[in-house]
Amino acid sequence: MTTIRTIAHAPHAVQTLAAVVAHQGGWDEGLIVAGPLLVIVGLLWLARYRAAKLEHPQPPADNATPSSDS
């Protein structure tokens, strides 16, 4: 468990970082919630995009077969 006494022995940069993170007004907790939600929304969007693509496949291009108009 981190206590004030153990933080006092840490280098100055670590002390500063700990103070900044500890007093951010809750934005870091918001990121902890928003990060996984954004990942889930992104995965759902990707799944819906792929499912729609499977429902309406593109017809194959006729450029690969030689035409008989010659």
CHARMM-style PDB file with segment names, atoms N, HN, CA, C and O in Angstrom:
ATOM      1  N   MET     1       0.844  -1.170   0.000  1.00  0.00      PROA
ATOM      2  CA  MET     1       0.000   0.000   0.000  1.00  0.00      PROA
ATOM      3  C   MET     1       0.894   1.239   0.000  1.00  0.00      PROA
ATOM      4  O   MET     1       1.858   1.323   0.761  1.00  0.00      PROA
ATOM      5  N   THR     2       0.565   2.186  -0.853  1.00  0.00      PROA
ATOM      6  HN  THR     2      -0.218   2.118  -1.471  1.00  0.00      PROA
ATOM      7  CA  THR     2       1.349   3.404  -0.952  1.00  0.00      PROA
ATOM      8  C   THR     2       0.928   4.369   0.150  1.00  0.00      PROA
ATOM      9  O   THR     2      -0.255   4.662   0.326  1.00  0.00      PROA
ATOM     10  N   THR     3       1.900   4.843   0.869  1.00  0.00      PROA
ATOM     11  HN  THR     3       2.860   4.604   0.726  1.00  0.00      PROA
ATOM     12  CA  THR     3       1.625   5.823   1.923  1.00  0.00      PROA
ATOM     13  C   THR     3       2.415   7.078   1.643  1.00  0.00      PROA
ATOM     14  O   THR     3       3.267   7.110   0.755  1.00  0.00      PROA
ATOM     15  N   ILE     4       2.129   8.098   2.400  1.00  0.00      PROA
ATOM     16  HN  ILE     4       1.436   8.072   3.122  1.00  0.00      PROA
ATOM     17  CA  ILE     4       2.864   9.359   2.265  1.00  0.00      PROA
ATOM     18  C   ILE     4       4.340   9.133   2.540  1.00  0.00      PROA
ATOM     19  O   ILE     4       5.190   9.758   1.906  1.00  0.00      PROA
ATOM     20  N   ARG     5       4.651   8.259   3.466  1.00  0.00      PROA
ATOM     21  HN  ARG     5       3.961   7.752   3.981  1.00  0.00      PROA
ATOM     22  CA  ARG     5       6.041   8.013   3.832  1.00  0.00      PROA
ATOM     23  C   ARG     5       6.801   7.373   2.659  1.00  0.00      PROA
ATOM     24  O   ARG     5       7.945   7.746   2.402  1.00  0.00      PROA
ATOM     25  N   THR     6       6.184   6.414   1.942  1.00  0.00      PROA
ATOM     26  HN  THR     6       5.254   6.111   2.151  1.00  0.00      PROA
ATOM     27  CA  THR     6       6.885   5.786   0.815  1.00  0.00      PROA
ATOM     28  C   THR     6       6.994   6.750  -0.354  1.00  0.00      PROA
ATOM     29  O   THR     6       7.982   6.716  -1.088  1.00  0.00      PROA
ATOM     30  N   ILE     7       6.001   7.606  -0.543  1.00  0.00      PROA
ATOM     31  HN  ILE     7       5.198   7.634   0.053  1.00  0.00      PROA
ATOM     32  CA  ILE     7       6.081   8.599  -1.614  1.00  0.00      PROA
ATOM     33  C   ILE     7       7.165   9.622  -1.301  1.00  0.00      PROA
ATOM     34  O   ILE     7       7.800  10.138  -2.221  1.00  0.00      PROA
ATOM     35  N   ALA     8       7.389   9.922  -0.044  1.00  0.00      PROA
ATOM     36  HN  ALA     8       6.874   9.502   0.703  1.00  0.00      PROA
ATOM     37  CA  ALA     8       8.404  10.903   0.339  1.00  0.00      PROA
ATOM     38  C   ALA     8       9.798  10.442  -0.042  1.00  0.00      PROA
ATOM     39  O   ALA     8      10.675  11.278  -0.258  1.00  0.00      PROA
ATOM     40  N   HSD     9      10.031   9.156  -0.130  1.00  0.00      PROA
ATOM     41  HN  HSD     9       9.319   8.476   0.045  1.00  0.00      PROA
ATOM     42  CA  HSD     9      11.342   8.637  -0.507  1.00  0.00      PROA
ATOM     43  C   HSD     9      11.495   8.462  -2.020  1.00  0.00      PROA
ATOM     44  O   HSD     9      12.580   8.116  -2.489  1.00  0.00      PROA
ATOM     45  N   ALA    10      10.450   8.689  -2.774  1.00  0.00      PROA
ATOM     46  HN  ALA    10       9.569   8.969  -2.394  1.00  0.00      PROA
ATOM     47  CA  ALA    10      10.512   8.540  -4.228  1.00  0.00      PROA
ATOM     48  C   ALA    10      11.198   9.760  -4.836  1.00  0.00      PROA
ATOM     49  O   ALA    10      11.254  10.815  -4.204  1.00  0.00      PROA
ATOM     50  N   PRO    11      11.722   9.628  -6.063  1.00  0.00      PROA
ATOM     51  CA  PRO    11      12.327  10.781  -6.738  1.00  0.00      PROA
ATOM     52  C   PRO    11      11.294  11.892  -6.947  1.00  0.00      PROA
ATOM     53  O   PRO    11      10.086  11.657  -6.918  1.00  0.00      PROA
ATOM     54  N   HSD    12      11.798  13.090  -7.156  1.00  0.00      PROA
ATOM     55  HN  HSD    12      12.779  13.281  -7.180  1.00  0.00      PROA
ATOM     56  CA  HSD    12      10.931  14.272  -7.268  1.00  0.00      PROA
ATOM     57  C   HSD    12       9.931  14.137  -8.420  1.00  0.00      PROA
ATOM     58  O   HSD    12       8.776  14.538  -8.276  1.00  0.00      PROA
ATOM     59  N   ALA    13      10.351  13.583  -9.551  1.00  0.00      PROA
ATOM     60  HN  ALA    13      11.289  13.257  -9.668  1.00  0.00      PROA
ATOM     61  CA  ALA    13       9.447  13.439 -10.697  1.00  0.00      PROA
ATOM     62  C   ALA    13       8.277  12.524 -10.365  1.00  0.00      PROA
ATOM     63  O   ALA    13       7.146  12.790 -10.772  1.00  0.00      PROA
ATOM     64  N   VAL    14       8.538  11.459  -9.636  1.00  0.00      PROA
ATOM     65  HN  VAL    14       9.457  11.243  -9.306  1.00  0.00      PROA
ATOM     66  CA  VAL    14       7.474  10.532  -9.255  1.00  0.00      PROA
ATOM     67  C   VAL    14       6.524  11.209  -8.283  1.00  0.00      PROA
ATOM     68  O   VAL    14       5.311  11.012  -8.363  1.00  0.00      PROA
ATOM     69  N   GLN    15       7.056  12.000  -7.372  1.00  0.00      PROA
ATOM     70  HN  GLN    15       8.040  12.160  -7.307  1.00  0.00      PROA
ATOM     71  CA  GLN    15       6.206  12.729  -6.430  1.00  0.00      PROA
ATOM     72  C   GLN    15       5.299  13.705  -7.171  1.00  0.00      PROA
ATOM     73  O   GLN    15       4.112  13.817  -6.864  1.00  0.00      PROA
ATOM     74  N   THR    16       5.865  14.409  -8.147  1.00  0.00      PROA
ATOM     75  HN  THR    16       6.829  14.317  -8.397  1.00  0.00      PROA
ATOM     76  CA  THR    16       5.082  15.365  -8.914  1.00  0.00      PROA
ATOM     77  C   THR    16       4.000  14.653  -9.709  1.00  0.00      PROA
ATOM     78  O   THR    16       2.853  15.099  -9.738  1.00  0.00      PROA
ATOM     79  N   LEU    17       4.357  13.552 -10.352  1.00  0.00      PROA
ATOM     80  HN  LEU    17       5.289  13.189 -10.329  1.00  0.00      PROA
ATOM     81  CA  LEU    17       3.381  12.787 -11.123  1.00  0.00      PROA
ATOM     82  C   LEU    17       2.271  12.263 -10.227  1.00  0.00      PROA
ATOM     83  O   LEU    17       1.099  12.315 -10.600  1.00  0.00      PROA
ATOM     84  N   ALA    18       2.619  11.765  -9.066  1.00  0.00      PROA
ATOM     85  HN  ALA    18       3.571  11.722  -8.763  1.00  0.00      PROA
ATOM     86  CA  ALA    18       1.611  11.256  -8.131  1.00  0.00      PROA
ATOM     87  C   ALA    18       0.673  12.369  -7.692  1.00  0.00      PROA
ATOM     88  O   ALA    18      -0.532  12.149  -7.571  1.00  0.00      PROA
ATOM     89  N   ALA    19       1.207  13.558  -7.454  1.00  0.00      PROA
ATOM     90  HN  ALA    19       2.186  13.737  -7.553  1.00  0.00      PROA
ATOM     91  CA  ALA    19       0.364  14.678  -7.039  1.00  0.00      PROA
ATOM     92  C   ALA    19      -0.560  15.121  -8.164  1.00  0.00      PROA
ATOM     93  O   ALA    19      -1.720  15.454  -7.924  1.00  0.00      PROA
ATOM     94  N   VAL    20      -0.053  15.126  -9.383  1.00  0.00      PROA
ATOM     95  HN  VAL    20       0.890  14.856  -9.578  1.00  0.00      PROA
ATOM     96  CA  VAL    20      -0.875  15.546 -10.522  1.00  0.00      PROA
ATOM     97  C   VAL    20      -1.993  14.546 -10.770  1.00  0.00      PROA
ATOM     98  O   VAL    20      -3.140  14.945 -10.966  1.00  0.00      PROA
ATOM     99  N   VAL    21      -1.686  13.270 -10.766  1.00  0.00      PROA
ATOM    100  HN  VAL    21      -0.754  12.945 -10.607  1.00  0.00      PROA
ATOM    101  CA  VAL    21      -2.692  12.246 -11.035  1.00  0.00      PROA
ATOM    102  C   VAL    21      -3.708  12.175  -9.900  1.00  0.00      PROA
ATOM    103  O   VAL    21      -4.882  11.897 -10.142  1.00  0.00      PROA
ATOM    104  N   ALA    22      -3.282  12.418  -8.692  1.00  0.00      PROA
ATOM    105  HN  ALA    22      -2.328  12.644  -8.496  1.00  0.00      PROA
ATOM    106  CA  ALA    22      -4.179  12.305  -7.543  1.00  0.00      PROA
ATOM    107  C   ALA    22      -5.195  13.438  -7.479  1.00  0.00      PROA
ATOM    108  O   ALA    22      -6.226  13.292  -6.822  1.00  0.00      PROA
ATOM    109  N   HSD    23      -4.938  14.557  -8.137  1.00  0.00      PROA
ATOM    110  HN  HSD    23      -4.101  14.676  -8.671  1.00  0.00      PROA
ATOM    111  CA  HSD    23      -5.816  15.719  -7.999  1.00  0.00      PROA
ATOM    112  C   HSD    23      -6.273  16.234  -9.352  1.00  0.00      PROA
ATOM    113  O   HSD    23      -6.140  17.426  -9.628  1.00  0.00      PROA
ATOM    114  N   GLN    24      -6.800  15.380 -10.189  1.00  0.00      PROA
ATOM    115  HN  GLN    24      -6.908  14.412  -9.964  1.00  0.00      PROA
ATOM    116  CA  GLN    24      -7.222  15.810 -11.513  1.00  0.00      PROA
ATOM    117  C   GLN    24      -8.718  16.084 -11.614  1.00  0.00      PROA
ATOM    118  O   GLN    24      -9.200  16.414 -12.698  1.00  0.00      PROA
ATOM    119  N   GLY    25      -9.442  15.965 -10.561  1.00  0.00      PROA
ATOM    120  HN  GLY    25      -9.051  15.698  -9.681  1.00  0.00      PROA
ATOM    121  CA  GLY    25     -10.852  16.306 -10.602  1.00  0.00      PROA
ATOM    122  C   GLY    25     -11.724  15.242 -11.236  1.00  0.00      PROA
ATOM    123  O   GLY    25     -12.872  15.523 -11.581  1.00  0.00      PROA
ATOM    124  N   GLY    26     -11.234  14.061 -11.396  1.00  0.00      PROA
ATOM    125  HN  GLY    26     -10.302  13.832 -11.116  1.00  0.00      PROA
ATOM    126  CA  GLY    26     -12.050  12.960 -11.882  1.00  0.00      PROA
ATOM    127  C   GLY    26     -11.927  12.646 -13.356  1.00  0.00      PROA
ATOM    128  O   GLY    26     -12.562  11.699 -13.821  1.00  0.00      PROA
ATOM    129  N   TRP    27     -11.134  13.401 -14.126  1.00  0.00      PROA
ATOM    130  HN  TRP    27     -10.618  14.171 -13.748  1.00  0.00      PROA
ATOM    131  CA  TRP    27     -11.050  13.112 -15.554  1.00  0.00      PROA
ATOM    132  C   TRP    27     -10.401  11.768 -15.812  1.00  0.00      PROA
ATOM    133  O   TRP    27     -10.742  11.101 -16.789  1.00  0.00      PROA
ATOM    134  N   ASP    28      -9.473  11.352 -14.962  1.00  0.00      PROA
ATOM    135  HN  ASP    28      -9.196  11.894 -14.168  1.00  0.00      PROA
ATOM    136  CA  ASP    28      -8.824  10.066 -15.179  1.00  0.00      PROA
ATOM    137  C   ASP    28      -9.791   8.914 -14.907  1.00  0.00      PROA
ATOM    138  O   ASP    28      -9.714   7.878 -15.567  1.00  0.00      PROA
ATOM    139  N   GLU    29     -10.699   9.084 -13.943  1.00  0.00      PROA
ATOM    140  HN  GLU    29     -10.761   9.926 -13.407  1.00  0.00      PROA
ATOM    141  CA  GLU    29     -11.715   8.066 -13.731  1.00  0.00      PROA
ATOM    142  C   GLU    29     -12.662   8.012 -14.923  1.00  0.00      PROA
ATOM    143  O   GLU    29     -13.150   6.943 -15.292  1.00  0.00      PROA
ATOM    144  N   GLY    30     -12.917   9.162 -15.518  1.00  0.00      PROA
ATOM    145  HN  GLY    30     -12.520  10.030 -15.219  1.00  0.00      PROA
ATOM    146  CA  GLY    30     -13.735   9.200 -16.732  1.00  0.00      PROA
ATOM    147  C   GLY    30     -13.096   8.431 -17.865  1.00  0.00      PROA
ATOM    148  O   GLY    30     -13.785   7.747 -18.621  1.00  0.00      PROA
ATOM    149  N   LEU    31     -11.778   8.538 -17.989  1.00  0.00      PROA
ATOM    150  HN  LEU    31     -11.218   9.095 -17.374  1.00  0.00      PROA
ATOM    151  CA  LEU    31     -11.076   7.780 -19.027  1.00  0.00      PROA
ATOM    152  C   LEU    31     -11.130   6.283 -18.767  1.00  0.00      PROA
ATOM    153  O   LEU    31     -11.205   5.487 -19.703  1.00  0.00      PROA
ATOM    154  N   ILE    32     -11.091   5.902 -17.500  1.00  0.00      PROA
ATOM    155  HN  ILE    32     -11.030   6.549 -16.740  1.00  0.00      PROA
ATOM    156  CA  ILE    32     -11.170   4.482 -17.169  1.00  0.00      PROA
ATOM    157  C   ILE    32     -12.512   3.911 -17.613  1.00  0.00      PROA
ATOM    158  O   ILE    32     -12.587   2.749 -18.012  1.00  0.00      PROA
ATOM    159  N   VAL    33     -13.567   4.709 -17.549  1.00  0.00      PROA
ATOM    160  HN  VAL    33     -13.506   5.653 -17.224  1.00  0.00      PROA
ATOM    161  CA  VAL    33     -14.889   4.264 -17.989  1.00  0.00      PROA
ATOM    162  C   VAL    33     -15.031   4.421 -19.500  1.00  0.00      PROA
ATOM    163  O   VAL    33     -15.531   3.518 -20.169  1.00  0.00      PROA
ATOM    164  N   ALA    34     -14.597   5.556 -20.042  1.00  0.00      PROA
ATOM    165  HN  ALA    34     -14.191   6.290 -19.498  1.00  0.00      PROA
ATOM    166  CA  ALA    34     -14.802   5.850 -21.456  1.00  0.00      PROA
ATOM    167  C   ALA    34     -13.943   4.981 -22.366  1.00  0.00      PROA
ATOM    168  O   ALA    34     -14.376   4.640 -23.467  1.00  0.00      PROA
ATOM    169  N   GLY    35     -12.752   4.619 -21.941  1.00  0.00      PROA
ATOM    170  HN  GLY    35     -12.401   4.896 -21.047  1.00  0.00      PROA
ATOM    171  CA  GLY    35     -11.869   3.812 -22.791  1.00  0.00      PROA
ATOM    172  C   GLY    35     -12.483   2.486 -23.200  1.00  0.00      PROA
ATOM    173  O   GLY    35     -12.598   2.217 -24.396  1.00  0.00      PROA
ATOM    174  N   PRO    36     -12.883   1.647 -22.253  1.00  0.00      PROA
ATOM    175  CA  PRO    36     -13.510   0.378 -22.637  1.00  0.00      PROA
ATOM    176  C   PRO    36     -14.818   0.566 -23.404  1.00  0.00      PROA
ATOM    177  O   PRO    36     -15.129  -0.222 -24.297  1.00  0.00      PROA
ATOM    178  N   LEU    37     -15.587   1.604 -23.063  1.00  0.00      PROA
ATOM    179  HN  LEU    37     -15.335   2.244 -22.337  1.00  0.00      PROA
ATOM    180  CA  LEU    37     -16.827   1.849 -23.802  1.00  0.00      PROA
ATOM    181  C   LEU    37     -16.536   2.183 -25.262  1.00  0.00      PROA
ATOM    182  O   LEU    37     -17.244   1.716 -26.154  1.00  0.00      PROA
ATOM    183  N   LEU    38     -15.513   2.976 -25.513  1.00  0.00      PROA
ATOM    184  HN  LEU    38     -14.938   3.355 -24.788  1.00  0.00      PROA
ATOM    185  CA  LEU    38     -15.151   3.301 -26.894  1.00  0.00      PROA
ATOM    186  C   LEU    38     -14.689   2.067 -27.656  1.00  0.00      PROA
ATOM    187  O   LEU    38     -14.986   1.921 -28.842  1.00  0.00      PROA
ATOM    188  N   VAL    39     -13.967   1.183 -26.986  1.00  0.00      PROA
ATOM    189  HN  VAL    39     -13.726   1.302 -26.023  1.00  0.00      PROA
ATOM    190  CA  VAL    39     -13.538  -0.065 -27.632  1.00  0.00      PROA
ATOM    191  C   VAL    39     -14.755  -0.910 -27.992  1.00  0.00      PROA
ATOM    192  O   VAL    39     -14.821  -1.458 -29.093  1.00  0.00      PROA
ATOM    193  N   ILE    40     -15.715  -1.022 -27.083  1.00  0.00      PROA
ATOM    194  HN  ILE    40     -15.661  -0.576 -26.189  1.00  0.00      PROA
ATOM    195  CA  ILE    40     -16.916  -1.816 -27.347  1.00  0.00      PROA
ATOM    196  C   ILE    40     -17.727  -1.207 -28.485  1.00  0.00      PROA
ATOM    197  O   ILE    40     -18.199  -1.933 -29.360  1.00  0.00      PROA
ATOM    198  N   VAL    41     -17.894   0.109 -28.486  1.00  0.00      PROA
ATOM    199  HN  VAL    41     -17.511   0.698 -27.774  1.00  0.00      PROA
ATOM    200  CA  VAL    41     -18.629   0.774 -29.564  1.00  0.00      PROA
ATOM    201  C   VAL    41     -17.920   0.559 -30.897  1.00  0.00      PROA
ATOM    202  O   VAL    41     -18.572   0.302 -31.909  1.00  0.00      PROA
ATOM    203  N   GLY    42     -16.609   0.660 -30.909  1.00  0.00      PROA
ATOM    204  HN  GLY    42     -16.079   0.869 -30.087  1.00  0.00      PROA
ATOM    205  CA  GLY    42     -15.856   0.428 -32.143  1.00  0.00      PROA
ATOM    206  C   GLY    42     -16.008  -0.990 -32.657  1.00  0.00      PROA
ATOM    207  O   GLY    42     -16.161  -1.200 -33.860  1.00  0.00      PROA
ATOM    208  N   LEU    43     -15.967  -1.965 -31.762  1.00  0.00      PROA
ATOM    209  HN  LEU    43     -15.842  -1.794 -30.785  1.00  0.00      PROA
ATOM    210  CA  LEU    43     -16.137  -3.355 -32.183  1.00  0.00      PROA
ATOM    211  C   LEU    43     -17.552  -3.621 -32.686  1.00  0.00      PROA
ATOM    212  O   LEU    43     -17.736  -4.362 -33.652  1.00  0.00      PROA
ATOM    213  N   LEU    44     -18.555  -3.023 -32.040  1.00  0.00      PROA
ATOM    214  HN  LEU    44     -18.406  -2.421 -31.255  1.00  0.00      PROA
ATOM    215  CA  LEU    44     -19.930  -3.180 -32.519  1.00  0.00      PROA
ATOM    216  C   LEU    44     -20.112  -2.546 -33.893  1.00  0.00      PROA
ATOM    217  O   LEU    44     -20.793  -3.104 -34.753  1.00  0.00      PROA
ATOM    218  N   TRP    45     -19.503  -1.380 -34.101  1.00  0.00      PROA
ATOM    219  HN  TRP    45     -18.950  -0.926 -33.403  1.00  0.00      PROA
ATOM    220  CA  TRP    45     -19.586  -0.740 -35.413  1.00  0.00      PROA
ATOM    221  C   TRP    45     -18.942  -1.622 -36.478  1.00  0.00      PROA
ATOM    222  O   TRP    45     -19.491  -1.791 -37.567  1.00  0.00      PROA
ATOM    223  N   LEU    46     -17.776  -2.183 -36.160  1.00  0.00      PROA
ATOM    224  HN  LEU    46     -17.330  -2.046 -35.276  1.00  0.00      PROA
ATOM    225  CA  LEU    46     -17.086  -3.045 -37.112  1.00  0.00      PROA
ATOM    226  C   LEU    46     -17.907  -4.288 -37.426  1.00  0.00      PROA
ATOM    227  O   LEU    46     -17.972  -4.704 -38.583  1.00  0.00      PROA
ATOM    228  N   ALA    47     -18.534  -4.889 -36.421  1.00  0.00      PROA
ATOM    229  HN  ALA    47     -18.481  -4.552 -35.481  1.00  0.00      PROA
ATOM    230  CA  ALA    47     -19.364  -6.076 -36.643  1.00  0.00      PROA
ATOM    231  C   ALA    47     -20.570  -5.740 -37.510  1.00  0.00      PROA
ATOM    232  O   ALA    47     -20.930  -6.510 -38.401  1.00  0.00      PROA
ATOM    233  N   ARG    48     -21.193  -4.598 -37.255  1.00  0.00      PROA
ATOM    234  HN  ARG    48     -20.901  -3.973 -36.531  1.00  0.00      PROA
ATOM    235  CA  ARG    48     -22.353  -4.200 -38.066  1.00  0.00      PROA
ATOM    236  C   ARG    48     -21.934  -3.923 -39.507  1.00  0.00      PROA
ATOM    237  O   ARG    48     -22.648  -4.282 -40.443  1.00  0.00      PROA
ATOM    238  N   TYR    49     -20.792  -3.294 -39.684  1.00  0.00      PROA
ATOM    239  HN  TYR    49     -20.211  -3.003 -38.923  1.00  0.00      PROA
ATOM    240  CA  TYR    49     -20.278  -2.998 -41.027  1.00  0.00      PROA
ATOM    241  C   TYR    49     -20.017  -4.288 -41.803  1.00  0.00      PROA
ATOM    242  O   TYR    49     -20.386  -4.406 -42.972  1.00  0.00      PROA
ATOM    243  N   ARG    50     -19.379  -5.251 -41.141  1.00  0.00      PROA
ATOM    244  HN  ARG    50     -19.079  -5.155 -40.191  1.00  0.00      PROA
ATOM    245  CA  ARG    50     -19.086  -6.521 -41.806  1.00  0.00      PROA
ATOM    246  C   ARG    50     -20.358  -7.314 -42.087  1.00  0.00      PROA
ATOM    247  O   ARG    50     -20.457  -7.967 -43.126  1.00  0.00      PROA
ATOM    248  N   ALA    51     -21.328  -7.269 -41.183  1.00  0.00      PROA
ATOM    249  HN  ALA    51     -21.248  -6.739 -40.339  1.00  0.00      PROA
ATOM    250  CA  ALA    51     -22.589  -7.983 -41.401  1.00  0.00      PROA
ATOM    251  C   ALA    51     -23.349  -7.378 -42.574  1.00  0.00      PROA
ATOM    252  O   ALA    51     -23.923  -8.115 -43.376  1.00  0.00      PROA
ATOM    253  N   ALA    52     -23.364  -6.065 -42.692  1.00  0.00      PROA
ATOM    254  HN  ALA    52     -22.898  -5.467 -42.041  1.00  0.00      PROA
ATOM    255  CA  ALA    52     -24.031  -5.411 -43.814  1.00  0.00      PROA
ATOM    256  C   ALA    52     -23.330  -5.741 -45.121  1.00  0.00      PROA
ATOM    257  O   ALA    52     -23.978  -5.877 -46.159  1.00  0.00      PROA
ATOM    258  N   LYS    53     -22.037  -5.867 -45.076  1.00  0.00      PROA
ATOM    259  HN  LYS    53     -21.511  -5.757 -44.233  1.00  0.00      PROA
ATOM    260  CA  LYS    53     -21.269  -6.204 -46.270  1.00  0.00      PROA
ATOM    261  C   LYS    53     -21.583  -7.631 -46.726  1.00  0.00      PROA
ATOM    262  O   LYS    53     -21.625  -7.898 -47.927  1.00  0.00      PROA
ATOM    263  N   LEU    54     -21.803  -8.549 -45.781  1.00  0.00      PROA
ATOM    264  HN  LEU    54     -21.769  -8.332 -44.805  1.00  0.00      PROA
ATOM    265  CA  LEU    54     -22.149  -9.925 -46.126  1.00  0.00      PROA
ATOM    266  C   LEU    54     -23.567 -10.030 -46.677  1.00  0.00      PROA
ATOM    267  O   LEU    54     -23.828 -10.887 -47.522  1.00  0.00      PROA
ATOM    268  N   GLU    55     -24.486  -9.186 -46.226  1.00  0.00      PROA
ATOM    269  HN  GLU    55     -24.274  -8.490 -45.540  1.00  0.00      PROA
ATOM    270  CA  GLU    55     -25.859  -9.220 -46.708  1.00  0.00      PROA
ATOM    271  C   GLU    55     -25.969  -8.734 -48.143  1.00  0.00      PROA
ATOM    272  O   GLU    55     -26.799  -9.237 -48.900  1.00  0.00      PROA
ATOM    273  N   HSD    56     -25.162  -7.782 -48.527  1.00  0.00      PROA
ATOM    274  HN  HSD    56     -24.488  -7.373 -47.912  1.00  0.00      PROA
ATOM    275  CA  HSD    56     -25.213  -7.195 -49.863  1.00  0.00      PROA
ATOM    276  C   HSD    56     -23.849  -7.326 -50.530  1.00  0.00      PROA
ATOM    277  O   HSD    56     -23.110  -6.346 -50.617  1.00  0.00      PROA
ATOM    278  N   PRO    57     -23.503  -8.532 -51.004  1.00  0.00      PROA
ATOM    279  CA  PRO    57     -22.174  -8.685 -51.618  1.00  0.00      PROA
ATOM    280  C   PRO    57     -22.100  -7.951 -52.956  1.00  0.00      PROA
ATOM    281  O   PRO    57     -23.100  -7.815 -53.662  1.00  0.00      PROA
ATOM    282  N   GLN    58     -20.926  -7.493 -53.283  1.00  0.00      PROA
ATOM    283  HN  GLN    58     -20.114  -7.604 -52.710  1.00  0.00      PROA
ATOM    284  CA  GLN    58     -20.686  -6.819 -54.550  1.00  0.00      PROA
ATOM    285  C   GLN    58     -20.659  -7.861 -55.671  1.00  0.00      PROA
ATOM    286  O   GLN    58     -20.055  -8.920 -55.506  1.00  0.00      PROA
ATOM    287  N   PRO    59     -21.304  -7.578 -56.810  1.00  0.00      PROA
ATOM    288  CA  PRO    59     -21.205  -8.523 -57.932  1.00  0.00      PROA
ATOM    289  C   PRO    59     -19.782  -8.527 -58.476  1.00  0.00      PROA
ATOM    290  O   PRO    59     -19.102  -7.501 -58.451  1.00  0.00      PROA
ATOM    291  N   PRO    60     -19.332  -9.679 -58.969  1.00  0.00      PROA
ATOM    292  CA  PRO    60     -17.958  -9.722 -59.497  1.00  0.00      PROA
ATOM    293  C   PRO    60     -17.822  -8.836 -60.728  1.00  0.00      PROA
ATOM    294  O   PRO    60     -18.756  -8.698 -61.518  1.00  0.00      PROA
ATOM    295  N   ALA    61     -16.668  -8.251 -60.875  1.00  0.00      PROA
ATOM    296  HN  ALA    61     -15.909  -8.363 -60.233  1.00  0.00      PROA
ATOM    297  CA  ALA    61     -16.398  -7.382 -62.025  1.00  0.00      PROA
ATOM    298  C   ALA    61     -16.248  -8.234 -63.274  1.00  0.00      PROA
ATOM    299  O   ALA    61     -15.661  -9.315 -63.227  1.00  0.00      PROA
ATOM    300  N   ASP    62     -16.780  -7.746 -64.396  1.00  0.00      PROA
ATOM    301  HN  ASP    62     -17.257  -6.867 -64.434  1.00  0.00      PROA
ATOM    302  CA  ASP    62     -16.699  -8.483 -65.659  1.00  0.00      PROA
ATOM    303  C   ASP    62     -15.420  -8.172 -66.416  1.00  0.00      PROA
ATOM    304  O   ASP    62     -15.267  -8.613 -67.555  1.00  0.00      PROA
ATOM    305  N   ASN    63     -14.511  -7.440 -65.832  1.00  0.00      PROA
ATOM    306  HN  ASN    63     -14.635  -7.082 -64.907  1.00  0.00      PROA
ATOM    307  CA  ASN    63     -13.262  -7.080 -66.495  1.00  0.00      PROA
ATOM    308  C   ASN    63     -12.345  -8.280 -66.657  1.00  0.00      PROA
ATOM    309  O   ASN    63     -11.468  -8.257 -67.520  1.00  0.00      PROA
ATOM    310  N   ALA    64     -12.514  -9.323 -65.864  1.00  0.00      PROA
ATOM    311  HN  ALA    64     -13.226  -9.341 -65.163  1.00  0.00      PROA
ATOM    312  CA  ALA    64     -11.606 -10.459 -65.906  1.00  0.00      PROA
ATOM    313  C   ALA    64     -11.875 -11.367 -67.103  1.00  0.00      PROA
ATOM    314  O   ALA    64     -10.963 -12.052 -67.566  1.00  0.00      PROA
ATOM    315  N   THR    65     -13.099 -11.387 -67.611  1.00  0.00      PROA
ATOM    316  HN  THR    65     -13.840 -10.831 -67.235  1.00  0.00      PROA
ATOM    317  CA  THR    65     -13.417 -12.268 -68.745  1.00  0.00      PROA
ATOM    318  C   THR    65     -13.305 -11.484 -70.043  1.00  0.00      PROA
ATOM    319  O   THR    65     -13.740 -10.335 -70.112  1.00  0.00      PROA
ATOM    320  N   PRO    66     -12.725 -12.095 -71.073  1.00  0.00      PROA
ATOM    321  CA  PRO    66     -12.623 -11.391 -72.361  1.00  0.00      PROA
ATOM    322  C   PRO    66     -14.008 -11.268 -72.998  1.00  0.00      PROA
ATOM    323  O   PRO    66     -14.832 -12.177 -72.904  1.00  0.00      PROA
ATOM    324  N   SER    67     -14.240 -10.155 -73.630  1.00  0.00      PROA
ATOM    325  HN  SER    67     -13.570  -9.417 -73.707  1.00  0.00      PROA
ATOM    326  CA  SER    67     -15.549  -9.937 -74.249  1.00  0.00      PROA
ATOM    327  C   SER    67     -15.610 -10.628 -75.605  1.00  0.00      PROA
ATOM    328  O   SER    67     -14.588 -10.798 -76.270  1.00  0.00      PROA
ATOM    329  N   SER    68     -16.812 -11.026 -76.011  1.00  0.00      PROA
ATOM    330  HN  SER    68     -17.642 -10.888 -75.471  1.00  0.00      PROA
ATOM    331  CA  SER    68     -16.991 -11.707 -77.298  1.00  0.00      PROA
ATOM    332  C   SER    68     -17.401 -10.728 -78.380  1.00  0.00      PROA
ATOM    333  O   SER    68     -17.854 -11.150 -79.444  1.00  0.00      PROA
ATOM    334  N   ASP    69     -17.256  -9.427 -78.141  1.00  0.00      PROA
ATOM    335  HN  ASP    69     -16.888  -9.084 -77.277  1.00  0.00      PROA
ATOM    336  CA  ASP    69     -17.641  -8.402 -79.107  1.00  0.00      PROA
ATOM    337  C   ASP    69     -16.593  -8.213 -80.196  1.00  0.00      PROA
ATOM    338  O   ASP    69     -16.871  -7.481 -81.146  1.00  0.00      PROA
ATOM    339  N   SER    70     -15.421  -8.811 -80.130  1.00  0.00      PROA
ATOM    340  HN  SER    70     -15.195  -9.406 -79.358  1.00  0.00      PROA
ATOM    341  CA  SER    70     -14.365  -8.559 -81.096  1.00  0.00      PROA
ATOM    342  C   SER    70     -14.615  -9.173 -82.429  1.00  0.00      PROA
ATOM    343  OT1 SER    70     -13.796  -9.033 -83.337  1.00  0.00      PROA
TER     344      SER     70
END
